[in-house]
Amino acid sequence: MGALDGFVVLDLTQGLSGPSCTMQLGDAGARVIKAEPLSGDCARGYGPPFVNGESPAFLSLNRNKESIALDAASTRGRRILQTLARKADVVVVEDVGAGSVKDLGVTYQSLRRRKPGVIYCEITAFGDKGPLAGLPGAELPAQAMSDYWGSFGVIGNPPIRVGADIASVNAGTFAFEAILAALYHREMTGEGQRVSVSKLGALLHMRGIIWAAISDPDEWIGFHCDTYIKPPEQGYKTKDGRIYFMLRRGSQEDFDKLALDLGVEEAFTDPRFGQAGRNATGTGKWAYLVKHIWERAFKDKTNEELIALIRGHNGEAVPVNTYDSLMRHPQIHALNPIAEVQHPTAGAVKMPNIPWHMEATPGSIRLPPPLLGQHTDGILEWAGLSPAQVARLRKANIVK
């Protein structure tokens, strides 16, 4: 039994943000009804690559959901959607302008008149107020507008983006957290409410620590300031790979012994190695300028040898993993971060597991990502339609 067992979520979203949010609600035990257009969630086409014709992006974000496919542009399709919305505890919509939602008859104002306790969550690109409200948006504009590109790439070269879709996924996570808070409030008071989250707002929130750190700095150095001017950090080259290391806990004696063991005698006279090596390693203010000195000492030593040596002198060191080496690490096996799900057409699919663990109400993967319209009949029966009515809707191509 999950923590949200008994709650029903109507998922009107497509793509990444909304499905990420509703998947987490489903992982926590909620029944998630994914209402898709007859053509399907747009993410079903994200690729290549595909897994036996299925999109990896869709598979990764849509487990624990039931799919109903319907023509919401038709009168009967809209009525079905409105019925489902009135029966749900939570309605989540994403990236649709106010006019579109109004046309569907599933605005917060229309729903709360008949169901005051409804939790209604909108995920937008740029927010629900201001000159950009209602405009379509995507990952790249959100990253660019929030200054995330400022800390990447090399000065003089074209800008580069964060590889992961951090705006989309984090907006989904913040929406999940906000919905949980709204449900808790409803349990205490009986009141529903509208929740609004944006991709741009999610990144502005996350980027805030950077801006706070560079407000009127004494000097333009330090972890949060010099990321704008330093080259990308890819770890320290070794004989057989790369490591990342820092010296935050050790004493001056620890650092001196480490420098001697590595043959880095210049560290004793170079002021950039100050504060027992803290300034010259990890996020230290001179680390990127002395990196070549460390790498010269590392070139004949393996990752394993260096990690043992650095930890032996009260430093912190870890390997810079590839996906292959990461998945072989014993700590990864202990955390069990990957789940395998049997999908009707894709077969055995590996995906990120539920990241949190609750003793009394553990989450679970109960359903694989659905085929388009896989649960239409059962959902319509739950909504009060008879088999004959469902058959007529299918014949009219209202549902499938």
Phi, psi and omega in degrees: 000118178279166181298331181256018178302132181100343177272145180244132180243129171262117184257108179257018188264164174221168175085235189241309188298301182299311177301326176297317178297309186289332175297319179294324175296319177294321177300327181277001173113352180290151170276119183251119176258113183265108180269115183246151171294166181300334178278349178093162172308135181302333181293343176297341179259003181289117180163185359286168006280164173239156178250100184050044178088356182256144180284128176300323180296316179294316180300323185287338189241010187226025173288167178057037179225151172252137184254131168240131178252125182211159178269094183286351177280344179273158181298314181291324177296318178296321180297320177297315180299317179295322177297315179298320180296322180289334180273346184275154172277325184228134174240127181240126177236152185219135169052038174237132180293164184302324180296320180296315180295320179297320179297327180281344181074028180235039173285161178297319181299318182288326182284319187290339177296325182260341179217085185300337183272005184292142171258122186240118184243126175251130173247117183242174179282312189238004181112167183261005177224164177092176187294340180262359182300135178087350179282145175291154180202167183216188185299312185298312178300321180295317179294317181294315184291334183267006175078010182295331180289341185299335184259014183235163176080192182235136180303130181097343178262164178300151179294153175233156182263165168293133185298317180283155177277070188291328179294314183293309186290320180289327173299320177297319179293318178295324177295319177302313181296319180294321178296320177300317179297320180293321177294321177297317178299320180294322177298327181278326190238342186084359184269133170271177177192167178264138179242137179229129179225144177232155177294316178296316180298323179298316181287325176298320177298314182290328182280348186304324181297328179292312182294323179298324183286337183255015177282112178052056181288151177291324177209153187274058176220162181115161190309314187275344182267310189278003172297339178285339186239345181281154173290162180301141179267118181238017180089178183256127181294138176233187180297323186233018179168222178218150173230164170236134181215155179220155177236084184252336187252342187283163178270176175298324178296319177301315182293318180300316181294321179296315180298321178294316180299328182269350182075031180259067185294333181296344179296337182283341181243347181273118183295344180290346178265024184292174180055051178053039177085355183297324181288346189248006182223160175058237180266013178303151190293338179249009188303317184290339180276339181248010183301322182296333179290315177298315184295330175296324179281338184271346194296338180254011181237145180279165175307312184298317180297315182292318180298317178296318181295312182294316178294329178294342177249031176063028172262175177241128181215140179219154176285148168273108190275153159269170177301321182295311181291327178299314184288346176270351185289136182298332179292326177296319178296325179291324181281337180053057185278353184243130177250150175246127184237139177271117181255144185303325181243328182280343181082215180285116183244128175266138181210163177302135179283173175296126189279350181242157183230125179239131187288314185276324182231069183294146173287166180204154174261100186266329184230138172287166174307136188278153165287157181299121178073016185301329186244018184307310184299313181296322180292318179293324175297317177299326180282355175103009181271146178275162176303325179294319179295319179297319179298320179294322178295321179294317181297325179275003181060034175276324177227164172206000000 
